[in-house]
Amino acid sequence: MALVEFYAVRLLRMLSAFCMGSVFMVMLVNSVLRYGIGKSFVWAEEVSIYGAIYGVIFAAALAYIEGTHVRFTAITMLLPRVNQRQILYVTHALTMAVGLGLVWSGVEFVSARGAMISSGLAVPMRYALLAMPLGGALLSFAALLRLVNEVNSLGTETRKVNS
């Protein structure tokens, strides 16, 4: 599972960096054109918006896998270690459920609105709207990785204590 996590982290880092770098470059070029010669690309705003959305989705899954996401632990830190682990397991399971809910509702949303045509890019909106089910799938995958890692780390801690 460590190998899966290693490659998932690398892929998510590359994808989020590519999306955010693309957003920066499109906005930079478009700003220079707009203020330099008075013309800009019609599609630049939409590409920037969708690039930022996808970049945030990839980065959010990355943050969850690495454990660098925002968590509120003030109350759970007061509990015994055993209860903290139980709450952590439940949290990962609930996060997987929320991610699967996003997949389901995202697929419904794409099927209802995906045929609409984007005004700036002139492509079907399904490419932009697929961010919702993709984000849910990535969130569920990230929560599953964290849950497996937590369970595996409990096994190694138990073996160390019993040795």
C-alpha positions as CSV (number, residue, x, y, z in Angstrom):
1,M,0.0,0.0,0.0
2,A,3.0,2.3,0.6
3,L,3.8,2.0,-3.1
4,V,0.3,3.0,-4.1
5,E,0.4,6.0,-1.8
6,F,3.9,7.0,-3.1
7,Y,2.7,7.1,-6.7
8,A,-0.7,8.7,-5.8
9,V,1.1,11.5,-4.0
10,R,3.5,12.1,-6.9
11,L,0.7,12.1,-9.5
12,L,-1.5,14.4,-7.4
13,R,1.4,16.8,-6.9
14,M,2.1,16.9,-10.6
15,L,-1.5,17.3,-11.6
16,S,-2.2,20.1,-9.1
17,A,1.1,21.9,-10.0
18,F,0.2,21.6,-13.7
19,C,-3.3,23.0,-13.2
20,M,-2.1,25.9,-11.1
21,G,0.8,26.6,-13.4
22,S,-1.5,26.6,-16.4
23,V,-3.9,29.0,-14.6
24,F,-1.0,31.3,-13.9
25,M,0.3,31.2,-17.4
26,V,-3.1,31.7,-19.1
27,M,-3.9,34.7,-16.8
28,L,-0.4,36.2,-17.3
29,V,-0.6,36.0,-21.1
30,N,-4.2,37.2,-21.2
31,S,-3.4,40.1,-18.9
32,V,-0.4,41.1,-21.1
33,L,-2.5,40.9,-24.2
34,R,-5.4,42.8,-22.7
35,Y,-3.4,45.7,-21.3
36,G,-0.7,45.6,-24.0
37,I,-2.7,45.5,-27.2
38,G,-6.3,45.8,-26.0
39,K,-7.4,42.3,-27.0
40,S,-7.6,39.0,-25.1
41,F,-8.6,35.4,-25.5
42,V,-12.3,34.7,-25.1
43,W,-11.6,31.3,-23.5
44,A,-9.0,32.4,-21.0
45,E,-11.4,33.1,-18.1
46,E,-13.1,29.7,-18.4
47,V,-9.8,27.9,-18.7
48,S,-8.5,29.7,-15.6
49,I,-11.7,28.8,-13.6
50,Y,-11.7,25.2,-14.6
51,G,-8.0,24.8,-14.1
52,A,-8.3,26.3,-10.6
53,I,-11.2,24.0,-9.8
54,Y,-9.3,20.9,-10.9
55,G,-6.1,22.1,-9.2
56,V,-7.9,22.5,-5.9
57,I,-9.5,19.0,-6.2
58,F,-6.1,17.4,-6.8
59,A,-4.5,19.4,-4.0
60,A,-7.3,18.6,-1.6
61,A,-6.9,14.8,-2.1
62,L,-3.1,15.3,-1.8
63,A,-3.6,17.1,1.5
64,Y,-5.9,14.4,2.9
65,I,-3.4,11.7,2.0
66,E,-0.5,13.5,3.5
67,G,-2.6,14.5,6.6
68,T,-1.9,18.2,6.0
69,H,-5.6,19.1,5.6
70,V,-7.4,21.3,8.2
71,R,-8.6,19.2,11.2
72,F,-10.3,20.2,14.4
73,T,-8.7,18.1,17.2
74,A,-9.2,20.2,20.3
75,I,-11.8,17.8,21.8
76,T,-10.4,14.5,20.5
77,M,-7.0,15.3,21.9
78,L,-8.5,15.2,25.4
79,L,-9.6,11.6,24.9
80,P,-7.5,8.5,25.6
81,R,-5.3,7.3,22.7
82,V,-7.6,4.3,22.0
83,N,-10.6,6.6,21.6
84,Q,-8.7,8.9,19.4
85,R,-7.9,6.1,17.0
86,Q,-11.6,5.0,17.0
87,I,-12.7,8.5,16.1
88,L,-10.0,8.6,13.4
89,Y,-11.3,5.4,11.9
90,V,-14.9,6.7,11.9
91,T,-13.7,10.0,10.4
92,H,-12.0,8.2,7.5
93,A,-15.0,6.0,6.9
94,L,-17.4,9.0,7.0
95,T,-15.1,10.9,4.6
96,M,-15.2,7.9,2.2
97,A,-19.0,8.0,2.4
98,V,-19.1,11.7,1.7
99,G,-16.7,11.2,-1.3
100,L,-19.0,8.4,-2.7
101,G,-22.0,10.7,-2.2
102,L,-20.2,13.4,-4.2
103,V,-19.5,10.8,-6.9
104,W,-23.1,9.8,-7.1
105,S,-24.6,13.3,-7.0
106,G,-21.8,14.5,-9.4
107,V,-22.7,11.8,-12.0
108,E,-26.4,12.8,-11.7
109,F,-25.4,16.5,-12.2
110,V,-23.2,15.7,-15.2
111,S,-25.9,13.6,-16.8
112,A,-28.5,16.4,-16.3
113,R,-26.3,19.4,-17.4
114,G,-23.3,17.9,-19.2
115,A,-24.7,18.5,-22.7
116,M,-24.8,22.2,-22.3
117,I,-22.1,24.1,-24.3
118,S,-19.6,26.3,-22.7
119,S,-19.8,29.9,-23.9
120,G,-16.0,30.6,-24.0
121,L,-14.6,27.2,-25.0
122,A,-17.5,26.0,-27.1
123,V,-17.2,22.5,-25.6
124,P,-19.7,20.4,-23.7
125,M,-19.9,21.4,-20.0
126,R,-19.4,17.8,-18.9
127,Y,-15.6,18.3,-19.0
128,A,-15.9,21.0,-16.3
129,L,-18.7,19.3,-14.4
130,L,-16.8,16.1,-14.1
131,A,-14.7,17.8,-11.4
132,M,-17.4,17.0,-8.9
133,P,-17.5,13.2,-9.3
134,L,-13.7,13.1,-9.8
135,G,-13.2,15.1,-6.6
136,G,-15.5,12.7,-4.7
137,A,-13.6,9.7,-6.1
138,L,-10.3,11.2,-5.1
139,L,-11.5,12.1,-1.7
140,S,-12.8,8.5,-1.1
141,F,-9.5,7.1,-2.4
142,A,-7.5,9.4,-0.1
143,A,-9.6,8.4,2.9
144,L,-9.2,4.7,2.1
145,L,-5.4,5.1,1.9
146,R,-5.4,6.9,5.3
147,L,-7.6,4.3,6.9
148,V,-5.5,1.5,5.7
149,N,-2.3,3.3,6.9
150,E,-3.9,3.9,10.3
151,V,-4.9,0.3,10.7
152,N,-1.4,-0.9,9.5
153,S,0.3,1.4,11.9
154,L,-1.8,0.0,14.8
155,G,-0.5,-3.4,13.9
156,T,3.1,-2.3,14.0
157,E,2.6,-0.5,17.3
158,T,1.0,-3.7,18.8
159,R,3.9,-5.9,17.6
160,K,6.4,-3.4,19.1
161,V,4.6,-3.5,22.5
162,N,4.4,-7.3,22.5
163,S,8.0,-7.8,21.6
